[in-house]
Amino acid sequence: MASATDFWAACRGDARKESQAMRVLLLMMLLGFPLLEIVVLARLAEAGGWWVLAWVALAAAAGFVLLKEARFALVARLGSALAAGQFPIAALIDSARTVLAGLLLILPGVVSDGIAFALLLLPRPVPAEAGSRQPAGSVIEGRFRRER
């Protein structure tokens, strides 16, 4: 019968192996994505020529515009959500999605541009109509008596 120390030593060994495997997987993903971008960009450059360079430049410009727009839109989205009496997490998620799409567009590559466009095309949360609900504090209860 194995002792408790042998059991915990085996568990630590498995945890170390699992941790090492996760590090290798993360390293492969971090190195694999840029390699995939380079391969796809090279294949498209062979087929399309200079149009690919124009695509990359326009996508980077669109990414910068999206980042600038997201900076200003965040304050407006948060303000409108709070004014409607809603929890502003939807506005934060929408702005974070726009920022991530802008960053992906800035990266040179077609795969990252495709991911960015997919993020931008996801349906946005529908804000509640302003007139559908009365804001808190708009009704004052009390008694009224007119004196002459």
C-alpha positions in Angstrom: 0.0 0.0 0.0 1.4 3.4 -0.9 1.8 6.0 1.7 0.3 9.5 1.7 3.7 11.1 0.9 4.0 8.9 -2.2 0.5 9.9 -3.3 1.3 13.7 -2.9 4.6 13.3 -4.6 2.9 11.6 -7.6 0.3 14.4 -7.7 3.0 17.1 -7.7 4.7 15.3 -10.6 1.5 15.1 -12.6 0.8 18.8 -11.9 4.3 19.7 -13.1 3.9 17.7 -16.3 0.5 19.3 -16.9 1.9 22.8 -16.3 4.8 22.1 -18.6 2.4 20.8 -21.3 0.3 24.0 -20.9 3.4 26.1 -21.4 4.4 24.3 -24.5 0.8 24.6 -25.9 0.8 28.4 -25.1 4.2 28.8 -26.8 3.0 26.9 -29.9 0.0 29.1 -30.1 2.0 32.3 -29.7 4.4 31.3 -32.3 1.9 29.6 -34.6 -0.5 32.5 -35.0 2.2 34.9 -36.5 3.5 32.0 -38.6 0.0 31.4 -39.9 -0.4 35.1 -40.7 2.9 35.2 -42.6 2.0 32.1 -44.7 -1.5 33.4 -45.6 -0.2 36.9 -46.3 2.6 35.4 -48.6 0.1 33.2 -50.5 -2.2 36.1 -51.0 0.6 38.4 -52.1 1.6 35.8 -54.7 -2.0 35.8 -56.0 -3.0 39.4 -55.5 0.2 41.4 -55.7 0.2 44.9 -54.4 -3.4 44.8 -53.5 -2.5 42.9 -50.4 -0.3 45.7 -49.2 -3.1 48.2 -49.8 -5.5 45.9 -47.8 -3.0 45.7 -44.8 -2.6 49.5 -44.8 -6.3 50.2 -45.0 -7.0 47.7 -42.3 -4.5 49.3 -40.0 -6.0 52.7 -40.7 -9.5 51.4 -39.9 -8.1 49.9 -36.7 -6.8 53.2 -35.6 -10.1 54.9 -36.4 -12.0 52.2 -34.4 -9.7 52.7 -31.4 -10.3 56.4 -31.5 -14.1 55.9 -31.9 -14.2 53.4 -29.0 -12.5 55.9 -26.7 -15.2 58.5 -27.2 -18.1 56.0 -27.5 -17.4 54.4 -24.2 -18.3 57.5 -22.2 -21.5 58.0 -24.2 -22.5 54.3 -23.9 -21.9 54.3 -20.1 -23.8 57.5 -19.7 -26.8 56.3 -21.7 -26.9 53.0 -19.9 -26.8 54.7 -16.5 -29.4 57.2 -17.5 -31.7 54.4 -18.6 -31.2 52.8 -15.2 -29.4 49.7 -16.6 -26.3 48.0 -15.5 -23.5 49.3 -17.7 -21.7 46.0 -18.3 -23.2 45.7 -21.8 -21.7 49.0 -22.7 -18.3 47.9 -21.3 -18.4 44.6 -23.2 -19.4 46.4 -26.4 -16.5 48.9 -26.1 -14.1 46.1 -25.2 -15.1 44.2 -28.3 -14.6 47.3 -30.5 -11.1 47.9 -28.9 -10.1 44.3 -29.5 -11.3 44.4 -33.1 -9.3 47.7 -33.6 -6.2 46.1 -32.2 -6.6 43.0 -34.4 -7.1 45.2 -37.5 -3.8 47.1 -36.7 -1.9 43.8 -36.7 -0.7 43.0 -40.2 -2.4 39.9 -41.5 -5.6 38.6 -43.0 -6.5 36.1 -40.4 -6.5 38.7 -37.6 -8.6 41.0 -39.9 -11.1 38.2 -40.3 -11.3 37.7 -36.6 -11.8 41.5 -36.2 -14.6 41.6 -38.7 -16.3 38.7 -37.0 -16.1 40.6 -33.7 -17.6 43.7 -35.3 -20.4 41.7 -37.0 -21.6 40.1 -33.7 -25.0 41.4 -32.8 -24.8 44.3 -30.3 -27.0 44.4 -27.2 -30.3 46.2 -27.8 -30.6 49.2 -25.4 -33.9 49.7 -23.7 -36.0 52.4 -25.1 -35.8 55.7 -23.1 -39.5 56.2 -22.9 -40.4 52.6 -21.9 -39.6 53.1 -18.2 -39.8 56.1 -16.0 -36.6 57.1 -14.3 -36.3 56.5 -10.6 -37.3 59.6 -8.6 -39.7 61.1 -11.2 -42.8 60.6 -9.0 -43.2 62.5 -5.8 -45.9 61.2 -3.5 -47.7 63.6 -1.2 -50.9 65.5 -0.5 -51.8 68.7 -2.2 -54.3 71.3 -0.8 -55.0 74.6 -2.4 -55.6 77.5 -0.1 -57.2 80.8 -1.2 
